[in-house]
Amino acid sequence: MNNFIFHMPTRVLFGAGQLSQLHNEKLPGKKAMIVTSSGQSVKQYGYLSRLQKELESAGVEYALFDEVRPNPTRKNVMDGAAAVKKEHCDFVIALGGGSVMDCSKCIALMAANPGEIWDYSLSQAGGKKNAEHNAIPIVCITTSAGTGSEVDIAAVISDDEAREKTGIFFPSMFPTLSVVDADLMLSVPAALTAYQGMDTFFHASESMINKNEHPMGEMFALKAIELTAKYLPAAYKDGSNKEARENMALANSLAAYYMLCTSAHTMEHVMGSFHPDLIHGAGLIMTAHAYYDFFAERKAAEEPMIKMAKAMGVEDASSGKDFIHALDHLIAEVGCADLKMSEVGITQAELKLYPQKIHEVLGGDITADPLPLSDQDYLEIYKKSYK
């Protein structure tokens, strides 16, 4: 049995309607910077006004930073940190999906540290510095079931000029408090529901095949896989299905409690580095069949793949190929079987640039795959995935 450390300092309010309980919580400051996306959904559906009322009931002041784009950038982070300082906020509240939560964590880090965010990136162009000071406190209110960012320290930020999309991780970036309220997810469109839900699935499936997996990680991962296989198609087909939404919210958080991502996430980060508008979950789906089949063909992850297939309802699963069939079926059930790299601007010619970039950006642990992948293996997976 492997040694492992499990540390989960985030207090989580889980369940439909939990946003309405926020005013009863001890919030970590006197003035919050509410961070949202540059879109209109949190305003349109009343989530922002509900949060503002909760803060007013709690006697907490607030300001608003609403400039976070999908695949948030280093500029988003630094603009947000400047706003925190200008408004004299002492904590950050993320209201949104993974992009908003990731950006908020880095805003909180840079509100307390000198320089700029890429000074603290471990990527090739990053400064690789250790943060001198802890991030200011972070509260996350997730409006999607995908990244699990509400319960971990990870943040993924893009530098468009350097063509890097990389992870930034510091222990102080754990949210102090998170709200996982499935009522806030009812408005997510079908396609995004699918992309986000499959991101949850891949957090869990990558953990399962990770050579460093252990009983604690497997416990969370298999339950997340079971819930996703059962409830994501229902949430995709009927966004108002509250049971499906709540179970996907649960799968999302469970998968992130012990997330051990492999090179699959790094491969997608490379795609996103070249194409900032590529939705993360969609990119993962595009390479999923070829990636997992690489290991199934070589019988390199038979035991975890059989366990995953059984969690997905394949009772008589006996090989990794049974997992591949179940995965293909799930992807088709949520309308994603025909996603094409070409439709987001990826060309066949640029694929040859990707393998080297895998060594320059951070996503998952490329040393933890069931078998070590060479640059030629990466290229072959990309080529087989290309449509």
Phi, psi and omega per residue, in radians:
M1 nan 2.278 -3.120
N2 -1.227 2.625 2.957
N3 -1.329 2.565 3.080
F4 -2.720 2.825 3.065
I5 -2.092 2.297 3.063
F6 -2.091 2.047 -3.109
H7 -2.332 2.027 -3.108
M8 -2.328 1.510 -3.073
P9 -1.447 -0.105 -3.053
T10 -1.373 2.214 3.004
R11 -1.407 2.220 -3.060
V12 -2.042 2.200 2.978
L13 -1.707 1.826 -3.051
F14 -1.894 2.378 2.999
G15 2.275 2.732 3.128
A16 -1.023 2.311 3.098
G17 1.530 0.008 -3.043
Q18 -1.200 -0.384 3.086
L19 -1.004 -0.571 -3.117
S20 -1.227 -0.137 3.108
Q21 -1.720 -0.005 -3.030
L22 -1.063 -0.631 -3.089
H23 -1.130 -0.313 3.122
N24 -1.468 -0.177 -3.099
E25 -1.495 2.687 3.014
K26 -1.423 1.811 -3.109
L27 -1.415 2.643 -2.928
P28 -1.488 0.390 3.123
G29 -3.060 -3.109 -3.098
K30 -1.788 -0.391 3.116
K31 -2.454 2.175 -3.078
A32 -1.787 2.488 2.875
M33 -1.678 1.919 3.075
I34 -1.388 2.153 -3.130
V35 -1.917 2.191 3.107
T36 -2.344 3.102 -3.138
S37 -1.417 2.990 3.084
S38 -1.385 -0.078 3.067
G39 -1.421 -3.018 -3.025
Q40 -1.973 -0.017 -2.941
S41 -1.100 -0.743 -3.085
V42 -1.195 -0.427 3.066
K43 -1.451 -0.786 -3.089
Q44 -1.049 -0.711 -3.078
Y45 -1.616 0.086 3.024
G46 1.466 0.112 -3.096
Y47 -1.186 -0.695 -3.137
L48 -1.137 -0.791 -3.128
S49 -1.136 -0.598 3.087
R50 -1.131 -0.758 3.112
L51 -1.096 -0.762 -3.131
Q52 -1.059 -0.692 3.102
K53 -1.142 -0.667 3.097
E54 -1.094 -0.743 3.136
L55 -1.159 -0.700 3.103
E56 -1.099 -0.699 3.099
S57 -1.133 -0.529 -3.130
A58 -1.509 -0.079 -3.125
G59 1.294 0.522 -3.112
V60 -1.925 2.275 3.080
E61 -1.360 2.890 3.138
Y62 -2.729 2.753 2.960
A63 -2.283 2.963 -3.044
L64 -2.207 2.301 2.973
F65 -2.124 1.926 -3.015
D66 -2.136 0.899 -3.050
E67 -2.115 0.200 -3.071
V68 -1.357 2.218 3.120
R69 -1.664 2.866 2.975
P70 -1.041 2.530 -2.992
N71 0.920 1.223 -2.996
P72 -1.055 2.616 -3.040
T73 -1.855 2.923 3.063
R74 -1.072 -0.551 3.092
K75 -1.162 -0.738 3.063
N76 -0.947 -0.785 -3.104
V77 -1.089 -0.872 -3.051
M78 -1.223 -0.612 3.066
D79 -1.126 -0.700 3.123
G80 -1.158 -0.732 3.125
A81 -1.116 -0.681 3.092
A82 -1.098 -0.680 3.124
A83 -1.152 -0.689 3.091
V84 -1.013 -0.823 -3.121
K85 -1.164 -0.750 -3.123
K86 -1.076 -0.685 -3.079
E87 -1.565 -0.017 3.131
H88 0.985 0.770 3.085
C89 -1.452 2.563 3.134
D90 -1.978 0.040 2.940
F91 -2.738 2.935 -3.065
V92 -2.093 2.415 2.997
I93 -2.064 2.074 3.050
A94 -1.548 2.197 3.065
L95 -2.153 1.718 -3.099
G96 2.813 -2.846 -3.139
G97 -1.553 -2.765 -3.038
G98 -1.044 -0.697 -3.125
S99 -1.071 -0.774 -3.126
V100 -1.167 -0.755 -3.132
M101 -1.152 -0.739 3.121
D102 -1.080 -0.815 -3.132
C103 -1.099 -0.701 -3.121
S104 -1.089 -0.691 3.113
K105 -1.062 -0.743 -3.132
C106 -1.274 -0.590 3.027
I107 -1.046 -0.779 3.131
A108 -1.098 -0.651 3.102
L109 -1.149 -0.794 -3.059
M110 -1.386 -0.249 3.020
A111 -1.216 -0.296 -3.067
A112 -2.033 -0.075 -3.042
N113 -2.246 2.683 3.140
P114 -1.351 2.960 3.063
G115 1.388 -2.596 3.114
E116 -2.385 2.912 -2.858
I117 -1.035 -0.599 -3.084
W118 -1.243 -0.249 3.011
D119 -1.066 -0.402 -3.028
Y120 -1.893 0.109 3.100
S121 -1.441 2.524 3.097
L122 -1.643 0.089 -3.139
S123 -1.243 3.073 -3.063
Q124 -1.034 -0.728 -3.113
A125 -1.528 -0.041 -3.087
G126 -1.372 2.803 -3.124
G127 -1.413 -0.278 3.065
K128 1.021 0.497 3.126
K129 -1.430 2.680 2.996
N130 -1.583 2.377 -3.127
A131 -1.181 2.244 3.141
E132 -1.238 -0.582 -3.023
H133 -2.186 2.622 3.059
N134 -1.149 2.624 2.994
A135 -1.064 2.618 2.991
I136 -1.185 2.792 -3.032
P137 -1.031 2.599 -3.073
I138 -2.208 2.322 2.976
V139 -2.043 2.303 3.140
C140 -2.005 2.291 3.018
I141 -2.131 1.766 -3.011
T142 -1.461 2.414 3.102
T143 -1.956 0.211 3.120
S144 -2.519 2.803 3.082
A145 -1.999 1.561 -3.081
G146 -2.703 -1.132 -2.955
T147 -1.474 -0.440 -3.054
G148 1.223 0.272 -3.056
S149 -1.119 -0.272 -3.131
E150 -1.257 -0.201 -3.109
V151 -2.244 0.290 3.117
D152 -2.365 3.124 -3.097
I153 -1.685 -0.064 -2.964
A154 -1.414 2.544 2.997
A155 -2.450 2.412 3.125
V156 -1.990 2.124 -3.059
I157 -2.222 2.576 -3.113
S158 -1.921 2.515 2.946
D159 -2.076 1.790 -3.029
D160 -1.128 -0.646 -3.100
E161 -1.197 -0.749 -3.138
A162 -1.434 -0.111 -3.060
R163 0.944 0.862 3.066
E164 -2.172 2.334 2.989
K165 -2.187 1.939 -2.901
T166 -2.409 2.833 3.118
G167 -1.600 2.523 3.045
I168 -2.217 2.259 -2.974
F169 -2.407 2.106 2.971
F170 -2.460 2.461 -3.096
P171 -0.960 -0.570 -3.119
S172 -1.234 -0.106 3.124
M173 -1.500 0.021 2.944
F174 -1.064 2.265 3.015
P175 -1.060 2.493 3.044
T176 -1.243 -0.698 -3.064
L177 -2.536 2.426 3.069
S178 -2.353 2.549 3.071
V179 -1.995 2.127 3.092
V180 -2.026 1.576 -3.020
D181 -2.002 1.854 -3.048
A182 -1.104 -0.342 3.082
D183 -1.083 -0.445 3.134
L184 -1.399 -0.078 -3.098
M185 -1.830 -0.090 -3.073
L186 -1.127 -0.398 -3.072
S187 -1.593 -0.040 -3.109
V188 -1.203 2.206 -3.140
P189 -1.066 2.796 -3.040
A190 -1.010 -0.825 -3.086
A191 -1.088 -0.764 3.127
L192 -1.184 -0.597 3.050
T193 -1.002 -0.763 3.141
A194 -1.157 -0.842 -3.110
Y195 -1.078 -0.785 -3.112
Q196 -1.176 -0.740 -3.136
G197 -1.120 -0.647 3.113
M198 -1.276 -0.505 3.006
D199 -1.051 -0.802 3.040
T200 -0.954 -0.847 -3.122
F201 -1.000 -0.792 -3.075
F202 -1.251 -0.529 3.005
H203 -0.978 -0.753 -3.103
A204 -1.312 -0.757 -3.085
S205 -1.216 -0.609 3.060
E206 -1.163 -0.650 3.079
S207 -1.081 -0.698 -3.109
M208 -1.123 -0.720 -3.095
I209 -1.518 -0.165 3.135
N210 -1.053 2.294 -3.076
K211 -1.193 -0.203 3.098
N212 -1.718 0.176 3.136
E213 -1.074 2.642 -3.109
H214 -2.537 3.030 -3.012
P215 -1.010 -0.650 -3.130
M216 -1.156 -0.815 3.119
G217 -1.109 -0.739 -3.132
E218 -1.090 -0.661 3.136
M219 -1.014 -0.864 3.137
F220 -1.172 -0.751 -3.041
A221 -1.122 -0.821 -3.085
L222 -1.136 -0.651 3.096
K223 -1.172 -0.684 3.105
A224 -1.119 -0.693 3.111
I225 -1.134 -0.789 3.114
E226 -1.013 -0.843 -3.108
L227 -1.153 -0.715 -3.120
T228 -1.142 -0.805 3.141
A229 -1.057 -0.607 -3.096
K230 -1.424 -0.703 -2.930
Y231 -1.886 -0.346 -3.138
L232 -1.108 -0.771 3.094
P233 -1.014 -0.658 3.135
A234 -1.176 -0.739 3.114
A235 -1.157 -0.622 3.120
Y236 -1.164 -0.752 -3.083
K237 -1.334 -0.505 -3.122
D238 -2.514 1.673 -3.087
G239 -1.114 -0.286 3.138
S240 -1.552 0.026 -3.141
N241 -1.281 1.740 -3.024
K242 -1.164 -0.625 3.120
E243 -1.095 -0.781 -3.137
A244 -1.142 -0.749 -3.140
R245 -1.080 -0.752 -3.089
E246 -1.202 -0.659 3.115
N247 -1.233 -0.555 3.039
M248 -1.235 -0.620 3.053
A249 -1.069 -0.706 3.113
L250 -1.156 -0.804 3.123
A251 -1.012 -0.726 -3.127
N252 -1.022 -0.876 -3.127
S253 -1.207 -0.719 3.137
L254 -1.034 -0.772 -3.107
A255 -1.084 -0.506 -3.100
A256 -1.551 -0.205 3.120
Y257 -1.109 -0.553 3.061
Y258 -2.534 1.396 -3.030
M259 -1.667 1.999 3.117
L260 -2.072 1.374 -3.052
C261 -1.300 2.613 3.138
T262 -1.836 -2.832 -3.093
S263 -1.164 -0.260 3.127
A264 -1.015 -0.720 3.128
H265 -1.209 -0.652 3.099
T266 -1.123 -0.717 3.120
M267 -1.041 -0.689 3.109
E268 -1.238 -0.644 3.125
H269 -1.068 -0.594 3.068
V270 -1.133 -0.802 3.102
M271 -1.010 -0.761 3.137
G272 -1.224 -0.462 3.089
S273 -1.140 -0.643 3.123
F274 -1.457 -0.451 -3.049
H275 -2.350 1.481 -3.032
P276 -1.037 -0.377 -3.139
D277 -1.480 -0.081 3.125
L278 -1.190 2.175 3.098
I279 -1.284 2.275 -3.002
H280 -0.918 -0.897 -3.115
G281 -1.075 -0.645 3.120
A282 -1.121 -0.728 3.116
G283 -1.100 -0.700 3.096
L284 -1.102 -0.705 3.133
I285 -1.100 -0.691 -3.067
M286 -1.036 -0.613 -3.092
T287 -1.759 -0.037 -2.938
A288 -1.070 -0.875 -3.056
H289 -1.040 -0.893 -3.078
A290 -1.134 -0.650 -3.108
Y291 -1.140 -0.959 -3.087
Y292 -1.219 -0.577 3.140
D293 -1.193 -0.472 3.062
F294 -0.958 -0.770 -3.118
F295 -1.397 -0.619 3.120
A296 -1.124 -0.720 3.115
E297 -1.043 -0.575 -3.083
R298 -1.699 0.090 -3.136
K299 0.898 0.719 -3.053
A300 -1.578 -0.205 -3.103
A301 -2.521 0.774 -3.028
E302 -1.074 -0.842 -3.071
E303 -1.093 -0.900 3.128
P304 -1.142 -0.584 3.138
M305 -1.203 -0.658 3.073
I306 -1.128 -0.737 3.093
K307 -1.064 -0.725 3.138
M308 -1.164 -0.737 3.122
A309 -1.053 -0.735 3.120
K310 -1.140 -0.678 3.085
A311 -1.101 -0.462 3.138
M312 -1.543 0.058 3.051
G313 1.805 0.064 3.112
V314 -1.551 1.558 -2.981
E315 -1.108 -0.601 -3.080
D316 -1.751 0.446 -3.132
A317 -0.991 2.354 -3.097
S318 -2.388 -0.005 3.132
S319 -2.711 2.922 3.098
G320 -1.065 -0.500 3.138
K321 -1.113 -0.515 3.083
D322 -1.117 -0.629 3.058
F323 -1.166 -0.727 3.134
I324 -1.034 -0.770 3.126
H325 -1.109 -0.736 3.137
A326 -1.145 -0.694 3.104
L327 -1.107 -0.820 3.112
D328 -1.034 -0.692 -3.138
H329 -1.138 -0.757 3.138
L330 -1.111 -0.779 3.124
I331 -1.051 -0.703 3.117
A332 -1.180 -0.664 -3.127
E333 -1.090 -0.463 -3.126
V334 -1.845 0.431 2.954
G335 1.235 0.436 -3.025
C336 -2.039 0.196 -3.076
A337 -1.178 -0.416 -3.052
D338 -1.894 0.362 3.065
L339 -1.092 2.398 -3.074
K340 -2.173 2.283 3.028
M341 -1.007 -0.688 -3.085
S342 -1.061 -0.495 -3.098
E343 -1.317 -0.224 3.058
V344 -1.883 0.229 3.036
G345 1.657 0.007 3.109
I346 -1.291 2.324 3.118
T347 -1.901 2.716 3.095
Q348 -1.084 -0.613 -3.091
A349 -1.097 -0.611 -3.068
E350 -1.379 -0.241 -3.104
L351 -0.993 -0.576 -3.104
K352 -1.184 -0.267 3.098
L353 -1.453 -0.285 -2.980
Y354 -1.264 -0.756 -3.057
P355 -0.976 -0.773 3.126
Q356 -1.072 -0.647 -3.104
K357 -1.161 -0.443 3.112
I358 -1.013 -0.537 -3.127
H359 -1.463 -0.092 -3.044
E360 -1.890 -0.396 -3.133
V361 -1.944 2.921 -3.119
L362 -2.035 2.329 3.051
G363 -2.507 -1.490 3.003
G364 -1.840 -3.051 -3.135
D365 -1.582 1.847 -3.075
I366 -1.277 -0.135 3.091
T367 -1.613 -0.034 -3.004
A368 -1.872 0.157 3.111
D369 -1.167 2.760 3.129
P370 -1.020 -0.585 2.996
L371 -2.282 2.556 3.066
P372 -1.173 2.380 3.133
L373 -1.785 2.324 3.044
S374 -1.514 2.937 3.078
D375 -1.045 -0.597 3.104
Q376 -1.176 -0.640 3.078
D377 -1.105 -0.808 3.108
Y378 -1.000 -0.812 -3.105
L379 -1.090 -0.702 3.140
E380 -1.122 -0.687 3.099
I381 -1.120 -0.777 3.098
Y382 -1.057 -0.771 -3.112
K383 -1.118 -0.744 3.121
K384 -1.155 -0.434 -3.128
S385 -1.478 -0.261 -2.990
Y386 -1.268 2.288 3.006
K387 -2.295 nan nan
